[in-house]
Amino acid sequence: MALWITLFLCLGLQAQETQLVTSFEDDEQMRLVVPRDTQYELTAQGATEGARALLIRFHTVRWPALFIRPSAPWDLRPWGEIVMDIANPEAEPISFSVRVDDDPRADGTRYCRTGSGALAGGATRTFAFPLNVVDPMSLGMRGLPVWRGTTSLGSRGSWTLDLSHIVQFQIFLSSPERVRSLIVDNIRWRTARPLENIVDEWGQYTGDDWPGKLYSDEEWAARREAEEQDLAEKAALPDRDEWGGWAEGPRLEASGFFRAAKVDGKWWLVTPGGTLFFSAGIDCVRPSAPTFVAGREAMFAWLPAAGHALAKYYGRATSSQGPVKEGRTYDFHSANLHCKYGPDFMREWSDTALRRLRSWGFNTVANWSDASVYSRDVPWVTTTHYSGSFKWITVGTSGLGDPFDAGFEKAVRATLARTLEPALGDPSCLGHFVDNEMPWGSTSSEAARYQVALAVAAAKGENFPARQELLKLLEARHGALAALNQAWNSTFETWQTVSAPPAPFTPTAREDLARFTRHFARQYFRTVREAIRSIDPDHLYLGSRFHIYTPEVLEAAAEFVDVISFNVYQARIEPSRWAFLKDLDKPAIIGEFHFGALDRGMFHTGLVAAADQENRAAMFKEYIRSVVDQGNFVGAHWFQYTDQPLTGRTLDGENYNIGFVTVTDTPYPEMVRAAREVLSELYPRRAGPSGAQ
């Protein structure tokens, strides 16, 4: 694979070449256009090639789209990018996506890959969807650089595109609240930008300039001095107590630890001292951010030689994704902290990070943060992921531990005994997250809703305790196998051959699958809760950070967790989509959200795109306000503190612009201003009439 990367870098030295696909100038070009829940018309406004452009109006449905579809599949193997000029004719910013399909059966996961972009009101930009490798992860990163003057759409998904057989691509929106418009023109193929020497000695992109970019080591001192003055002048928001709670608000009973309570119809967290608390946090407050250099050395304009003071930031890592499964890494972020604060930077870095959080208005050190920032100055959470000797049930591309296996409980308790130990007796610990983004299923289809029960039914062998539990429940309900077959419209010959019911599911089969899904989830959440309570009876159980879920799983979680947690990558919290929380009558917390832009030298926006840093800051404020206004939510945690490495984190190649600070430990001023503004209004807004109940 290292040879492949080297060959690609060399081949990438070609000059920029393009080939027009359509600029909508004649009937032949217009035959490519296929609308779905959209309307279009030709316009001179926004035309960048020829006299005409295409104005698209997106209707208020789930996925309104406009397709560019050839009469025969395109062979795009000679090309590196799909490029298009897109204008926003409206005053409000807009986010959109582009999906490329290599088969008519594309469904959003298979046979396709997707990118995202955003435009400020009235703006026009050139966007590029990268094709130069069928999967950017084959180079170890999710997003790739594009030619100067172009914004990358990125390319996400697990599918490897067949570039010899591209059947269409589409521009689409996700559930617009009103009819929205875009103008598109000059769609073309283009060769890819070379990848040689794209990273400078500080881990920044060499191919562009932007405000805040570091150009010399001589700038460190001035940057430290300027920030020190800022933090000294704005040490903390004025209405906060020692915990970051609402000093000027109502005071409840002081229990000595964080807890949840309902006040005037709205859920709150309550500090150990009895003040009302809304958890505004940042994930991954930590110094380490390595990226693979093995096999990719040509991407880096400079790496320290052996014996150099910064060579200590080389390391090694393993990965299940990308071209390097095990190899050498380099940590530009830690090297920059060395240059900024000195070789023993940890104490000053952690002190600065905590001062920043308080100054910016945050009051929680959230998931996956370094232990050096766990302190009594800023409340914090624990994070637990466990492993051990227990059965594993494959669900889709991941899976779940079998909670009916005695080994599962043993492994959970053993791991929690270690991860919860630092929190025991500490009033500044908010609570405990256990697990993250488990494949519980969704309501997108029957197969997705019952995927846990279906996976258990498909588990082969009698040594899966969950499968034996399923069979026991089915036999208790139906009695004889013949009765089950009649109820399911199935033809199983013995109980041990019972598997998933045939589709379409009968009403009784749906009931059985739903009951077992709930039973499985109850066993999981009960096991974790009892393990936590046996070790630490004082702190909150904050759940497992749902990214997908079903009603059955939510009901089970609500029975056992203290606070239900969700990772919600959307532009804002829409009240109608979260009305179920009122029925559950449980407090909830956002474990992850973010927005990213590509105007500061990064290659990927992350999961929700912003037009630029100003728009990213505005989206942050809107999101926080939407959470505060929902009466069940008691917090929101931004993912993450620092931008991910430009050439991808070692775990999975993510290289997103999602930090409050850059790789050079430089805060984004737009984000800092936004945080101070919106978090300063947090408590009065939450308590006032604007907060939904």
Phi, psi and omega in degrees: 000325178299321177297318178304312181298317181298316178298319180297318180298320179291316179297332183289356182282002178295158179284162180289126177230150180224160173218124182292135173261307176198141167235018172063035185270342183211174184297325181298316179292327182289340179293345177286342190273125179226113181273152169219111183057035175220160169237152179219158175207156178279147182209152173277339179295132176079005180291129179242348178220113184079200187258351188232147172229173183248118175269121182249131174248122184264126182280168184273068175233183186296310185224068176295138188211155169236126183262145165251109192231119180280164177287334174224149185303145175278146168256104185257016180300329179285352190246159183250342185210149161261123187240142178207149174265126183232134179240147174256106183281357183260169180278334182271148174299157180218141173249144182213171178226158175231128179239135180248129185245140174251009180200142178299343180278005182307136186229016182097342177236307180268150175063025183199162168223155189229142172235168184223149177215173179208152180223136171290163179302130178077003186271154173232135178217159170263124181246150179228132173261118187287131177237353191301334164232143186296339175217113180308333180295344174291349171251006174088013179211151185283322181243148182239156178288155176234174181296150179305139182088004181238146176253129180283140172274347185072177180206108183240158181131166181263353185276139174265113185292141169270096186292347177279356188214060178273116187267340180181164162221159185224150171252124185219162175243160178251107173047060177297141181282340175213170178298126180241159186228147170221153174243129184238141177205165171054055176282130187208159169269151179211148174291159186277155174286140177299153181254005180284133176057043180272350184240130180272186186291347178255006180086015181261162179287133180274347191269009181200170176234152181198160177298132179095353178291141179270131181243347184203146175297341179291347181279343185304312186298316181295322179293318178297317181296316181295319181288324178301318178296318180296315182291328178290322181284332184231065188292324182196160176290147192288339187256025184255144174267191185297337181267352190088011176278179185276099184295329185263005183264187179299154179239125178259184180299136177275112183264348181093347177217163176294143177212174177248145179208153177259126182232121179052042175083001180238143177280142176223158158272154181234130182290165175304333180271357176099002177275156178287144189218132171243124188277104174255108189229171175230130177281160168057045173279092185204157185272336189275132179207068183285157174224151179291135169247341180302125179077355182235020187304329183293343178287341190254124180291335180206135170224144184293140176283163176303135181092346177291150182301331182267001178292345178295347182265008164288152176203194176223150180210163173242158180207146176267355182234157177084180186283335184257111179273334175202128182180183185286142178235166170221141184250091180296323182296311179296322177298321178293322176296323175302312181293326185278316187249350183109167185297332176256068192275347192302315183297313182290323178298312182294320177299317179295318180299316180292321177297319178299312182303312180296318182294322182281347178106000179279150182227015180216129166274110192264195194308149172061031179267161181288142182299339181292342178257007169282115183208170176280356180280327180225124178305152186216169181233158172262160181229130181229126167234132189243162172211164181168193182264091177206162182291142180244127182258118181287125177233108184063231180266001177229224180174186182222144170292147180281106185288349177271354177278127180301331178293334179294308179301319180298316181293318180297313180297318181296319180290316180296326178302328179276313187285335180272346186305318180296340184270346187300122179077000183267113181291343182279350176283127181284317182165194192233124167267136176231122182075175182199129172048059179282151185278065184286344183104173181213176180264018182290336177199167177296319180297322179288321183296323185251025188295331178292311179297321180294322178294320178295317179298327182276349181296125186269142176101154182277356184269016171261105181304324180296321179295318178296326177294320178298313180297322178298317180293320180295318180292324179295325182278318189260341180077267182274151177298325179299323179292321176297313180300321179293318182290328183263351187061043183243177183223040181291141184268331177219164177298326182285347175264001178298132176223212182293142176294150179291147176272149356288146183293139172285162177305321180292321177298319177299315179299317181295316180295318179296317180297318181288324176303314178296318181297316178298312181295321178298318179297319179297305185293325177297314181300314181293315181299314182295324177294317178298312184295328179289336181262318186220096181279359191262334189253162185285141170269113190262010173083197190240014171060069181298137163246337168224154185193165176233164178303322182296319181290320178297318179299319179294316180298316182299334180287334190239332181276159174275324179223129177276134183245145181224143167259117191233099179264083178222168181293329179196170175271114179272120184307322184295330182280347184242017180297335181297337179296326179295322178291322177290333180053051177229148172289152182224156180220143176273120181273335180208139165200156175194167173221149179220156179223170187238031180258009179229037170084011177263163187257350185211139182281345193088200191278340177228118187274142171243159183289321181196186184293325177296318178292322177301317179295319179296321178294324176300313180298317181297318181296311180301315180298322180292328177288314181301325184281353179263120193293347179267336183284135181240012178173165177209130183243122180284138175248103022206184186291313185243144172308147175286158182305143184302323181260018171099137173289155186293331183301309188207014175080004178300132179221061191265148170276081185231013182269159164276343175229158181271179177298338177267017179061034180255118179296144172284113185299327179296319181289322179296314179298318180297316181297313180300321181291306188285327180283338176290336180264001191304304188291313177299322179294317181298318183280340186279184185292343181289333180291119181291151178249000000 
